Amino acid sequence: MFISEVFYPRLIPLFDFRYLQDAVDLMQSRHAHVIIASQTPDNPYAIFTYPVYVQYAADIANANRLPFIDHFHLLLATYYS
């Protein structure tokens, strides 16, 4: 349980990593063609770690057998080439 649920039960928890899966489920229930894309780096020269949301998006795409576009690594490859 999140602190926000105790004091403000109508708030959405900030660190609930299920939001992307919920969005996929909602869109698929409305017969949309879902494509998952990762985040894009705003300053690729300042990145020294692998962002957690890139892997999270890839995992959601794999779990749901959806197309995945890795903007993060495509942009990094463009900058470093």
HELIX and SHEET records of a PDB file:
HELIX    1   1 ILE A    3  PHE A    7  1                                   5    
HELIX    2   2 TYR A   19  SER A   29  1                                  11    
HELIX    3   3 PRO A   44  ALA A   46  5                                   3    
HELIX    4   4 VAL A   52  ASN A   64  1                                  13    
HELIX    5   5 HIS A   71  TYR A   80  1                                  10    
SHEET    1   A 2 ILE A  36  ALA A  37  0                                        
SHEET    2   A 2 PHE A  68  ILE A  69  1                                        
END                                                                             
